Every structure is written in structure tokens, then in C-alpha cells.
């Protein structure tokens, strides 16, 4: 699956659940975050995976479009407009026993380690104890109900601010 690059003005031509790549101005208030472009406004759900924009920043956003009375975008990731990284990808799903590669943020919830991918998939991490940070994981998929993985290899991802030029 790939993300369709589209303007906010043309989102109504897409279906509920489509993966999109849109651009605009990011703003946040107590009610949440929105992306605007011209007179169009798109409500953003969730938090970006690798970059939190500053107020009024020009950004590109990847996510899953939710059509309804009010359009919303479930955020997968964000980058400053004009930056070359990150470039979100939809991760592998696989079946039990498969070895899959995931980009994930690992965090502890109680006694469990949870790996969350940019598109919002969550996996219980079994075996290896990891620090709470972003990783590229090669993991054996133990099952999908609940989603569980056993880490084969974990490579920490260094968080580097995206580079843009304002001149």
C-alpha cells in the first residue's frame, strides 16, 4: 500500500480509510491539532511518529483518511514542508511464524513492552528488554490475536531533526 499525494481541497474524492499525503499549516490548541490550506481545514487525530511540528509550521503529513460528517486524518507521521526525511512506509503485517521488519516506538506499559508503528499498529514485545525509544526491529511474528513479536534484532533510530532551508 502507498500514500496518495493530494491537496486538502480534493480529499472528498477519496474513500474512507485511504492512505494520504497532504500538506498545509499545522496548528494545535486545547481541542487538538488541525491542518489548514486556504479555506480547507482537516482535523488531525493522534500524534506524529517522529516529529512534532511547531505552531503554524508548514508541514507534510501522512495518514489514514477518515470520511464522515467531518473529515479527519489519523496521523502516521509528519515532516516540515520541503524536508526529505522521514518518508513513512506502511509496515508488513505477515502471519504467525513470519520474520517481519518494523519501524516502531517501544515503550513500557506496566510490565509489558509495546511496539507502536507509525500507522498505529501495536505489538506486545516478548523476550528482549529494550529501552523506550524508536527502533527498526526485525521480529518473529508470534501471533496476531493479540499481536505479539519476538525480537530477532533491534537497531535504535537516532532522532535527527529534519533539515529544511528557509532561504
N, C-alpha and C positions, 0 to 999 in steps of 0.2 A: 504494500500500500504506500502511496505517496501523498504528499500535501499539494493541494491545488492552490496556486497563487492567484489571488482575486482581490478586487477592491471591496471596501465595505458597501459601496453602492450596489454591487451585484450579488451579494450574499443570498438574496431571495431566490436566485436561480438554482441554488444547490439544495440537496436533500439533508434532512435531519441525520446527524452522525457523520457527515462528510468531514474529512481532514482538510484544513485550510491553512494558508499562509497569507496573513493580512498585514497592512502597515497603517500607522496613524500616530496620534498623540496619546500617550499613556497618562492617565490621572487617577488618583486614589483619594477617597475621603472615607469617613466613618462607615458609609454604606457599602464600600467595596471599590473595585477598580473598573475603569471603563477605557475603551479605545475610541477615539473620535477621528473622523476625517471629513472635512467640510461640515455638512449638516447631519451626517450619519453618526450614530453612537452605538457601540456594541458593549454589552455588559460582559465582564470577564469573571470567570469562576476559577477558584484555586490560586495557587502560587506558581510562578515560573520555576523551572527546574534548576537553572544555573545562573540566573542574572535577575536582580531586582532593579527595575528602572527608577530613575529619579522622577520627581513630579514634572509633568509637562515635557517629558522626553519623547523624541521621535523614535519609534521602535518598529520592529518587525516581530510578529507573534505567530506561533504555530499552535494549532489546537484542533479540537473536535467541535464542530458547529452544532448547536442545539437550536432547532427551529421550534417555534411555538408562538404564543401571543407576543412574546418578547424574545428576540434573538439573543442568544448567549454563546459565549465561547469558553469551553473547558480548556484552560491553558495547558500546553505541554512545555513550551519554552519561549523565551524572549531574547532578543538581542537589539542593541542600538541600530538604528537605520544606517545602512552602509557598512556595517561590520561584516566580516566574513565568517566568524565563529560565534556561537555554536551553530551547527546545522542539524536540527533534530531528525531522527530516524525513528520509524515505528519498529520496536523490538520484535524479536522472534517470539512465537507462542510455543510451538512444539508439543510433544506428547511425553508422557511419563517414560523415563529412561533416556530421553534425548539430552545431548550436551548443547546448551544454548549460550549465546553471548548477550549480556545485558549491560546497559549503562544504567546505574542505579544509585540512589542516595540511600545509604544504610543508616538506620537509626535504631535505638533500643526503645521498646515499649514494654515496660515491666521487665520480665525475664527473657523476652523474645527479641530477636533481631529481625527487623523488617526491611526489605529492599524495595524501594519505590522507583519505578521507571518514569521517564519524562511524560509518557502518555497516561500515567496514573495506575499502572498495574502494580500490585503489591504481592510480594512473595515472602514467606517465612524462610529465614536463612538457618539451615541446620549445620551443625558441625563446627566450622571455623568461626572463631570470635573475631569480629572486625571492629575498627574504630568507627565512630559516627561521622562519615563523610561520603563523598562521591567516589564511585569505583566503576571500572569496567570489570565485569565479572564473567568468567567462564564457569558455568554451573551445570550440574546434572539436575534435570527436572525430575523431582521425586513424585510429584502428583499435581493435579490441578484443582482438587477439591479436598482440602484447601490447597492453594498454590504454594508449593514448597520446593526449595532448591538446596542442593549441597554444593558448596563452593569447591571448584577444582583449582581456580586461580583468581586472585583479586589484585588488580592494579589500581592504586589510588589515582584519582584525577586531580591534578593541580588546578585550583580555581584561578584562572587568569582573567582579569577584566578584559572584555572585548575592546579592540583598538578601533577607534574611529578618528577621522580627521574633520575638524570643523572649519578648515580653511580652504 
